Amino acid sequence: MGANSEAGKLTANVKEVAVKSGASLVGVVSANAIDAFPAIWVTWTIQEYTKKASEVMPETRSVVVMGYHVWDDMLELAIKKGEEWVYPGYLPLDVLTLTVSHYLQKKGYKTAYARSISHKRLAQLAGFGNYGKNALIVNPVFGPWIRIAAILTNAELIADNPFEQDLCQDCENCIKACPVGALTPYKVDDQRCMLGVHLIEEDPKYHDFWKKYEPSLTKNSHIMCTECQKACRYGKNRR
């Protein structure tokens, strides 16, 4: 059996493992493809420049990218534990990365988590969707209601084609829907977006505002704002 046939079989098996573990979307990106992009500064989560796959794991040849469909608002739950925020809706991503990583390791391959690598770029390269005006990946079926996980590996896998279509076109529903004006086309101001700002929650004058856009379930929890996602024309029928 030739090298391409072996790579094709392994790719199919990896995708099957991911789907059985809960992935709604699975794609493969070559290390060279993601490494061709320049670094960008990410302030929201990692507070650093994005890295190349080869900087995280020099032997990287492929990146397995997985998308998880956020089908219900309960997956948008944020819980405050002490001074930290916990997000249970992101736990399925941990299951996906662990399962696929263990599978590849059992096959004798190295793996590493794709931390500090742009997951949105990976998702576009893996064929999931385009980078939308809401600064999220928009999938033709699930819309912006997906979360992304990725695993680096030295396994040679068959790469998928990138997503080239612009699903947004002239639509700016998400920009108009943002209650704090954090969006401009293809860019979000993380200093204004409600997902990144919790400092004024206790201020009584903002009570009705937060109650409307980030309703509380208990004194230590609330549903995160999704107004820009709700405004998107894609994925509504899957919610």
C-alpha positions in Angstrom: 0.0 0.0 0.0 1.4 3.4 -1.0 2.1 6.3 1.3 -0.9 8.3 0.1 -3.2 5.3 0.7 -1.8 4.9 4.3 -2.2 8.6 4.9 -5.8 8.5 3.5 -6.7 5.5 5.7 -5.3 7.2 8.8 -7.0 10.4 8.0 -10.4 8.7 7.7 -9.8 6.8 11.0 -8.9 10.0 12.8 -12.0 11.7 11.5 -14.2 8.8 12.5 -12.8 8.8 16.1 -13.5 12.6 16.3 -17.0 12.3 15.1 -17.8 9.4 17.5 -16.4 11.6 20.3 -18.9 14.4 19.5 -17.3 16.5 16.8 -19.7 18.1 14.4 -17.0 19.0 11.9 -13.5 17.6 11.3 -10.8 18.7 9.0 -7.1 18.5 8.5 -4.6 21.4 7.8 -1.0 20.9 6.8 1.6 22.5 9.1 3.0 24.4 6.1 -0.4 26.0 5.4 -1.0 27.4 8.9 2.7 28.4 9.3 2.5 30.5 6.2 0.4 33.1 8.0 2.1 35.9 10.0 1.7 36.1 13.7 -1.2 38.2 15.1 -1.6 39.7 18.6 -4.4 38.1 20.6 -5.5 40.0 23.7 -8.6 38.2 24.7 -7.4 34.8 25.9 -3.7 34.2 25.5 -2.3 37.8 25.7 0.5 37.0 23.2 1.3 36.6 19.6 0.0 33.5 17.8 2.7 30.9 17.1 3.5 28.7 14.2 2.7 25.0 14.5 6.4 24.3 14.2 7.2 26.5 17.1 4.8 24.5 19.4 6.0 21.1 18.1 8.9 21.2 15.5 7.9 17.8 14.1 4.3 18.9 13.2 3.2 17.8 9.8 -0.6 18.0 10.2 -3.2 19.7 12.4 -6.5 17.9 13.2 -9.2 20.6 13.5 -12.6 19.8 15.2 -15.7 21.8 15.4 -18.3 21.4 18.1 -21.9 22.6 17.5 -23.3 24.8 20.2 -26.9 23.8 19.8 -28.4 25.3 23.0 -28.0 28.4 25.2 -27.1 26.2 28.1 -23.7 25.7 26.4 -23.2 29.5 26.9 -23.2 29.2 30.6 -20.6 31.1 32.6 -20.1 30.3 36.3 -18.1 32.4 38.7 -16.0 30.4 41.2 -14.2 32.7 43.5 -12.6 35.3 41.2 -12.4 33.0 38.2 -15.0 32.2 35.5 -15.7 28.6 34.5 -17.3 27.7 31.2 -18.8 24.2 31.2 -19.9 24.4 27.6 -16.2 24.2 26.6 -15.6 20.8 28.2 -16.6 18.8 25.1 -13.6 20.4 23.4 -11.4 18.8 26.0 -13.0 15.4 25.4 -12.3 15.8 21.6 -8.7 16.8 22.0 -7.9 14.1 24.5 -9.6 11.3 22.5 -8.0 12.1 19.2 -4.6 12.7 20.8 -4.8 9.3 22.6 -5.7 7.6 19.4 -2.8 9.0 17.5 -0.4 8.3 20.3 -1.5 4.7 20.4 -0.6 4.6 16.7 2.9 5.7 17.6 2.6 9.4 16.6 3.4 12.5 18.6 0.7 15.0 19.4 0.5 18.4 21.1 -2.3 20.9 21.9 -2.6 23.7 19.4 -2.4 26.4 22.0 -1.3 29.9 20.9 -2.2 29.0 17.2 -5.1 30.8 15.6 -8.1 28.4 15.8 -10.1 30.6 13.5 -7.5 30.4 10.8 -7.3 26.7 11.2 -11.0 26.4 10.9 -11.1 28.3 7.6 -8.2 26.3 6.3 -9.9 23.1 7.3 -13.0 24.0 5.3 -15.3 24.8 8.1 -16.4 28.3 7.0 -15.4 31.8 6.5 -14.2 34.4 9.0 -17.4 36.4 9.4 -18.1 40.1 10.1 -18.9 39.0 13.7 -15.2 37.9 14.0 -16.4 34.3 14.3 -16.2 31.4 11.9 -19.5 31.1 10.0 -20.4 27.6 8.8 -23.0 27.1 6.0 -25.0 24.6 8.2 -24.3 25.6 11.8 -23.7 29.3 11.3 -21.5 30.9 13.9 -22.6 28.3 16.5 -19.4 26.3 16.6 -16.4 26.0 18.9 -13.1 24.9 17.7 -10.4 22.5 19.0 -7.2 21.4 17.3 -4.4 18.8 17.8 -0.9 19.0 16.3 0.7 15.7 15.1 3.7 14.5 13.3 1.4 12.1 11.4 1.1 12.7 7.6 -2.6 13.2 7.0 -4.5 14.3 3.9 -5.3 18.0 4.2 -8.8 19.4 3.4 -9.5 22.3 1.1 -9.9 25.7 2.7 -13.2 27.5 2.7 -13.2 30.2 0.1 -16.8 31.4 -0.1 -17.9 34.7 1.6 -21.1 33.8 3.4 -21.5 37.3 4.8 -21.5 39.3 1.6 -23.4 42.5 2.2 -25.1 41.4 5.4 -24.3 43.3 8.5 -27.0 42.0 10.8 -24.5 41.0 13.5 -22.9 44.5 13.6 -26.3 46.1 14.0 -27.3 43.6 16.7 -24.3 44.1 19.0 -25.7 45.9 22.1 -22.4 47.6 22.9 -21.2 48.5 19.4 -18.2 46.2 19.7 -18.3 45.0 16.1 -17.0 46.5 12.9 -16.8 44.3 9.8 -14.5 41.3 10.5 -13.3 42.8 13.8 -14.4 42.8 17.4 -13.3 45.3 20.1 -12.5 43.0 23.0 -12.5 46.0 25.4 -16.2 46.5 24.6 -17.6 43.1 23.9 -19.7 41.8 26.8 -18.0 38.4 26.7 -14.8 39.9 27.9 -16.2 42.6 30.3 -17.5 41.7 33.7 -16.4 44.7 35.7 -19.6 46.6 35.7 -22.0 43.7 36.4 -22.4 44.7 40.1 -23.2 48.4 39.2 -26.9 48.8 39.8 -27.4 51.2 36.9 -26.4 48.4 34.5 -28.8 45.9 36.1 -31.5 45.9 33.4 -28.9 46.0 30.6 -27.1 42.9 31.9 -30.4 41.2 32.7 -31.5 41.5 29.1 -28.3 40.4 27.3 -26.6 38.2 29.9 -29.5 36.8 32.1 -28.5 35.3 35.4 -29.6 31.8 36.5 -28.1 32.1 40.0 -26.1 34.8 41.7 -22.9 33.1 40.4 -23.9 32.3 36.9 -25.3 33.8 33.7 -25.8 33.0 30.0 -23.2 34.8 27.9 -24.3 37.3 25.3 -24.9 35.8 21.8 -26.7 38.7 20.1 -24.4 38.8 17.1 -24.8 35.0 16.7 -28.6 35.1 16.9 -28.6 37.8 14.2 -26.8 35.6 11.7 -28.9 34.1 9.0 -27.0 30.8 9.1 -27.6 28.0 11.6 -30.9 29.2 13.0 -32.7 25.9 12.1 -30.1 23.9 14.0 -30.7 25.6 17.3 
